[in-house]
Amino acid sequence: MEEELAYRWEQQCVYIERQNEELAEGQLLKEQQRRHREEKERCQLQQMQVQQEEETTEETAALTFAEYYLADPTPSILTSLPESRDLYDPAERDIEEELLFLWTVEV
């Protein structure tokens, strides 16, 4: 009878030990899954931040281009027109040509 009690006691100890090992293993798996999930979330967040930065950069470039493209062209046009002489005041041009002609004749 004592041998049977000792055997049962030993079996119960083995069972409790296995149960504790399985619990510890389960906790390790849960911890690994938690760390994996957190790492995955961190990577997703990083990717979203990079994507937002890229979109912001593209939007800024597009806005800068649009501002440049749609900027008031008057100053640049007005400074280049007299040099190209595409548009001119006919009266002013006649006066300049007459004066140059009269000047060259008098000399």
C-alpha positions as a Markdown table, in Angstrom:
| # | Residue | x | y | z |
|---|---|---|---|---|
| 1 | Met | 0.0 | 0.0 | 0.0 |
| 2 | Glu | 2.8 | 2.4 | 0.8 |
| 3 | Glu | 4.5 | 1.5 | -2.5 |
| 4 | Glu | 1.3 | 2.3 | -4.3 |
| 5 | Leu | 1.0 | 5.7 | -2.5 |
| 6 | Ala | 4.6 | 6.5 | -3.3 |
| 7 | Tyr | 4.0 | 5.6 | -6.9 |
| 8 | Arg | 0.9 | 7.7 | -7.1 |
| 9 | Trp | 2.8 | 10.6 | -5.4 |
| 10 | Glu | 5.6 | 10.3 | -7.9 |
| 11 | Gln | 3.1 | 10.2 | -10.8 |
| 12 | Gln | 1.4 | 13.3 | -9.4 |
| 13 | Cys | 4.7 | 15.1 | -9.1 |
| 14 | Val | 5.6 | 14.2 | -12.7 |
| 15 | Tyr | 2.1 | 15.4 | -13.9 |
| 16 | Ile | 2.5 | 18.7 | -12.0 |
| 17 | Glu | 6.0 | 19.2 | -13.4 |
| 18 | Arg | 4.8 | 18.5 | -17.0 |
| 19 | Gln | 1.9 | 20.9 | -16.4 |
| 20 | Asn | 4.3 | 23.6 | -15.2 |
| 21 | Glu | 6.5 | 23.1 | -18.2 |
| 22 | Glu | 3.6 | 23.4 | -20.6 |
| 23 | Leu | 2.4 | 26.5 | -18.8 |
| 24 | Ala | 5.9 | 28.0 | -19.1 |
| 25 | Glu | 6.1 | 27.0 | -22.7 |
| 26 | Gly | 2.7 | 28.6 | -23.3 |
| 27 | Gln | 3.8 | 31.8 | -21.7 |
| 28 | Leu | 7.0 | 31.9 | -23.8 |
| 29 | Leu | 4.9 | 31.4 | -27.0 |
| 30 | Lys | 2.5 | 34.2 | -25.9 |
| 31 | Glu | 5.5 | 36.5 | -25.3 |
| 32 | Gln | 7.1 | 35.7 | -28.6 |
| 33 | Gln | 3.7 | 36.3 | -30.4 |
| 34 | Arg | 3.4 | 39.6 | -28.5 |
| 35 | Arg | 6.9 | 40.7 | -29.5 |
| 36 | His | 6.3 | 39.6 | -33.1 |
| 37 | Arg | 3.0 | 41.5 | -33.2 |
| 38 | Glu | 4.6 | 44.7 | -31.7 |
| 39 | Glu | 7.5 | 44.5 | -34.2 |
| 40 | Lys | 5.1 | 44.1 | -37.1 |
| 41 | Glu | 3.0 | 47.1 | -35.9 |
| 42 | Arg | 6.2 | 49.1 | -35.5 |
| 43 | Cys | 7.3 | 48.3 | -39.1 |
| 44 | Gln | 3.8 | 49.2 | -40.4 |
| 45 | Leu | 3.9 | 52.5 | -38.6 |
| 46 | Gln | 7.4 | 53.2 | -40.0 |
| 47 | Gln | 6.3 | 52.4 | -43.5 |
| 48 | Met | 3.3 | 54.7 | -43.1 |
| 49 | Gln | 5.5 | 57.5 | -41.9 |
| 50 | Val | 7.9 | 57.0 | -44.8 |
| 51 | Gln | 5.0 | 57.0 | -47.2 |
| 52 | Gln | 3.5 | 60.1 | -45.7 |
| 53 | Glu | 6.9 | 61.8 | -46.0 |
| 54 | Glu | 7.2 | 60.8 | -49.6 |
| 55 | Glu | 3.7 | 62.1 | -50.3 |
| 56 | Thr | 4.4 | 65.3 | -48.5 |
| 57 | Thr | 7.6 | 65.7 | -50.6 |
| 58 | Glu | 5.7 | 65.1 | -53.8 |
| 59 | Glu | 3.0 | 67.5 | -52.9 |
| 60 | Thr | 5.5 | 70.2 | -52.0 |
| 61 | Ala | 7.3 | 69.7 | -55.3 |
| 62 | Ala | 4.0 | 69.8 | -57.2 |
| 63 | Leu | 2.9 | 72.9 | -55.3 |
| 64 | Thr | 6.3 | 74.6 | -56.0 |
| 65 | Phe | 6.0 | 73.7 | -59.7 |
| 66 | Ala | 2.4 | 75.0 | -59.9 |
| 67 | Glu | 3.3 | 78.2 | -58.1 |
| 68 | Tyr | 6.3 | 78.7 | -60.5 |
| 69 | Tyr | 4.2 | 77.8 | -63.5 |
| 70 | Leu | 1.2 | 80.0 | -62.6 |
| 71 | Ala | 3.3 | 82.9 | -61.3 |
| 72 | Asp | 2.7 | 86.3 | -62.8 |
| 73 | Pro | 4.7 | 86.3 | -66.0 |
| 74 | Thr | 4.4 | 90.0 | -66.4 |
| 75 | Pro | 7.8 | 91.0 | -64.9 |
| 76 | Ser | 9.8 | 88.5 | -67.0 |
| 77 | Ile | 7.8 | 89.3 | -70.2 |
| 78 | Leu | 8.1 | 93.0 | -69.8 |
| 79 | Thr | 11.9 | 92.8 | -69.3 |
| 80 | Ser | 12.4 | 90.6 | -72.3 |
| 81 | Leu | 10.1 | 92.3 | -74.8 |
| 82 | Pro | 12.2 | 95.5 | -75.2 |
| 83 | Glu | 15.3 | 93.3 | -75.8 |
| 84 | Ser | 13.5 | 91.2 | -78.5 |
| 85 | Arg | 11.8 | 94.2 | -80.0 |
| 86 | Asp | 8.8 | 92.0 | -80.9 |
| 87 | Leu | 6.4 | 94.5 | -79.6 |
| 88 | Tyr | 7.1 | 98.2 | -80.0 |
| 89 | Asp | 5.4 | 101.5 | -80.1 |
| 90 | Pro | 5.2 | 102.5 | -83.8 |
| 91 | Ala | 5.3 | 106.2 | -83.0 |
| 92 | Glu | 8.4 | 105.8 | -80.7 |
| 93 | Arg | 10.1 | 103.6 | -83.4 |
| 94 | Asp | 9.4 | 106.3 | -86.1 |
| 95 | Ile | 10.8 | 109.0 | -83.9 |
| 96 | Glu | 13.9 | 106.9 | -83.1 |
| 97 | Glu | 14.5 | 106.1 | -86.8 |
| 98 | Glu | 13.9 | 109.7 | -87.9 |
| 99 | Leu | 16.3 | 111.0 | -85.3 |
| 100 | Leu | 18.9 | 108.5 | -86.2 |
| 101 | Phe | 18.4 | 109.3 | -89.9 |
| 102 | Leu | 18.6 | 113.0 | -89.3 |
| 103 | Trp | 21.6 | 112.6 | -87.0 |
| 104 | Thr | 23.5 | 110.6 | -89.6 |
| 105 | Val | 22.6 | 113.1 | -92.3 |
| 106 | Glu | 23.8 | 116.1 | -90.3 |
| 107 | Val | 27.1 | 114.5 | -89.4 |
